Amino acid sequence: MNVHHKEELKKLVSESLKESQDSYFIQELFHQFPTPTELMDVTEQQLRSIKGIGVQKAKQITALFKLAKVFTIPELDQYTVRSPKDVFSLLEPELRYQTKEHFIYLFLNTENRVICKEIISIGSLNSAIVHPREVFRAAIKRCSASLICAHNHPSGDSTPSTEDLILTKRLRDAGEIIGIEVLDHVIIGGNRFYSLKEHGHF
């Protein structure tokens, strides 16, 4: 777990529940669920196995983590994409704790402002099936001028696979025919990202 994120979560939980960060159940919570993914996906039943956490407290903690997810995701309203770093900043909070590949598409207007963000596909631990028709059907529906595709690698390695490169080419080719430009494909892994455009794949 990123040390900064861990300390932020620990502070959030302890302050919300009015408990010391050194209390037994706070320490035990972060010991039993040491990664962001495990913490964010923890169930009430799992929490209740920890001494000192009853039904009410378990409900409070799970509700707290749900809120934490919501408030760490930037607002789309007026969000303009000028670089791959902007894509990373927008999507990383949402993808940070995912254990499966999520293919997300940002549909943009003529000023590169985000019209809509849509998850096209959710895969297994290391793969998701994406077909250009789903992508461009959604893009046409949103009257998009262009789009950026992005997905996460739960492994933390943002290096594109052969399948990622093939998919990108198919999407670019389809976009040229339809008239909706694919500006980039950004892969997010851990705290890093890989822009296929910046690395010469466009």
C-alpha positions in Angstrom: 0.0 0.0 0.0 1.2 3.5 -0.8 2.4 4.9 2.6 0.7 8.2 2.0 -2.6 6.6 1.1 -2.4 4.3 4.1 -1.9 7.1 6.5 -4.7 9.1 4.9 -7.1 6.2 5.2 -6.0 5.5 8.8 -6.6 9.1 9.8 -10.0 9.2 8.0 -11.2 6.0 9.7 -9.9 7.0 13.2 -11.3 10.5 13.1 -14.7 9.5 11.7 -15.1 6.8 14.3 -13.5 9.0 17.1 -10.9 6.4 17.8 -7.2 6.7 18.3 -5.0 5.6 15.4 -3.2 3.4 17.9 -6.4 1.6 19.1 -6.5 -2.1 18.8 -9.2 -2.4 16.2 -7.7 0.4 14.0 -4.4 -1.4 14.0 -6.0 -4.8 13.4 -8.1 -3.4 10.6 -5.0 -2.2 8.7 -3.1 -5.4 9.6 -5.8 -7.8 8.2 -6.5 -5.6 5.2 -3.1 -4.1 4.2 -3.8 -3.1 0.6 -6.1 -0.4 -0.7 -8.1 -2.9 -2.7 -8.7 -5.1 0.3 -9.8 -2.2 2.5 -12.1 -0.7 -0.1 -13.8 -4.0 -0.8 -14.1 -5.1 2.8 -17.5 -6.5 3.9 -19.4 -6.0 7.1 -19.0 -9.7 7.9 -15.2 -9.5 7.5 -15.1 -6.4 9.7 -17.2 -8.0 12.4 -14.5 -10.7 12.8 -12.3 -8.0 14.4 -12.6 -7.6 18.1 -14.2 -4.3 18.9 -16.1 -4.0 15.7 -19.8 -4.7 16.0 -22.7 -4.4 13.5 -23.0 -0.6 13.8 -19.3 0.1 13.5 -19.0 -2.3 10.6 -21.7 -0.4 8.7 -20.0 2.9 9.5 -16.7 1.7 8.1 -18.1 0.3 4.9 -20.1 3.5 4.3 -17.0 5.5 5.0 -15.0 3.7 2.3 -17.8 4.1 -0.2 -17.8 7.8 0.4 -14.0 7.9 0.2 -14.2 6.3 -3.3 -16.7 8.9 -4.4 -14.9 12.0 -3.1 -11.5 11.0 -4.5 -12.8 10.9 -8.1 -12.5 14.3 -9.8 -15.7 16.0 -11.2 -16.1 15.6 -15.0 -17.8 19.0 -15.3 -15.6 21.4 -17.3 -12.7 18.9 -17.3 -10.4 19.5 -20.2 -7.8 16.9 -21.4 -4.6 18.5 -22.6 -2.2 15.7 -22.0 -2.0 12.0 -20.9 -1.2 13.3 -17.4 -4.7 14.8 -17.4 -6.2 11.4 -18.2 -4.2 9.8 -15.4 -5.2 12.5 -12.9 -8.9 12.0 -13.8 -9.0 8.2 -13.8 -6.3 7.0 -11.4 -8.5 7.6 -8.2 -11.2 5.5 -9.7 -8.9 2.7 -11.0 -6.6 2.7 -8.0 -8.3 -0.2 -6.1 -9.7 -2.2 -9.0 -8.6 -5.9 -9.2 -9.9 -6.4 -12.8 -9.2 -4.5 -16.0 -11.6 -1.7 -16.6 -11.7 -0.2 -20.1 -12.9 3.4 -19.9 -13.5 5.9 -22.7 -13.5 9.6 -22.4 -15.7 11.2 -25.0 -14.6 14.8 -25.9 -16.0 17.8 -27.7 -14.2 19.9 -30.2 -12.4 21.7 -27.3 -11.2 18.5 -25.8 -13.6 18.9 -22.9 -14.9 15.7 -21.4 -18.6 15.2 -22.4 -18.9 11.8 -20.8 -16.9 9.0 -19.2 -18.1 5.5 -19.8 -16.9 2.0 -18.8 -17.1 -0.1 -21.9 -15.8 -3.4 -20.5 -14.7 -5.0 -17.2 -12.5 -8.1 -17.6 -10.8 -10.7 -15.5 -7.6 -10.2 -13.5 -5.6 -9.3 -16.6 -7.9 -9.0 -19.6 -11.1 -7.4 -20.9 -12.9 -7.9 -24.2 -13.5 -4.7 -26.1 -15.0 -4.4 -29.5 -14.8 -1.2 -31.6 -18.6 -1.2 -32.2 -19.4 -0.8 -28.5 -16.9 2.1 -28.3 -18.1 4.0 -31.3 -21.8 3.3 -30.7 -21.3 5.2 -27.4 -19.2 7.9 -29.0 -21.8 8.6 -31.7 -24.6 8.6 -29.1 -22.7 11.3 -27.2 -22.0 13.4 -30.3 -18.2 13.1 -29.6 -15.6 14.9 -31.7 -12.9 12.6 -30.5 -12.2 10.1 -27.8 -9.4 8.8 -25.5 -9.4 5.2 -24.4 -7.8 4.1 -21.1 -7.6 1.0 -19.0 -5.8 -0.2 -15.9 -3.4 -3.0 -15.4 -4.1 -4.4 -11.9 -0.6 -5.9 -11.9 0.7 -2.3 -11.5 2.8 -2.6 -14.7 1.6 0.0 -17.2 3.5 -1.5 -20.2 1.2 -2.3 -23.1 0.6 -5.9 -24.1 0.5 -7.1 -27.7 -3.3 -7.2 -27.4 -3.3 -3.6 -26.2 -1.4 -2.5 -29.3 -3.6 -4.5 -31.6 -6.8 -3.1 -30.0 -5.4 0.5 -30.3 -4.8 0.0 -34.0 -8.3 -1.4 -34.6 -9.8 1.5 -32.7 -7.8 4.1 -34.6 -8.7 2.5 -38.0 -12.4 2.5 -37.1 -12.2 6.1 -35.9 -10.8 7.2 -39.2 -13.6 5.6 -41.1 -16.3 6.9 -38.8 -14.8 10.4 -38.4 -14.2 10.3 -34.6 -10.5 10.6 -33.9 -8.9 8.3 -31.2 -6.4 10.7 -29.6 -4.6 8.3 -27.3 -4.7 5.1 -25.4 -3.5 5.5 -21.8 -2.7 2.5 -19.6 -2.7 3.0 -15.9 -0.7 0.7 -13.6 -0.2 1.6 -10.0 1.1 5.2 -9.7 2.3 5.2 -13.3 0.8 5.6 -16.8 1.8 4.8 -20.3 0.6 6.9 -23.2 0.7 5.0 -26.5 0.7 8.2 -28.4 3.7 9.6 -26.5 5.6 6.3 -27.2 5.1 6.5 -30.9 2.2 4.1 -31.5 0.0 6.7 -33.1 
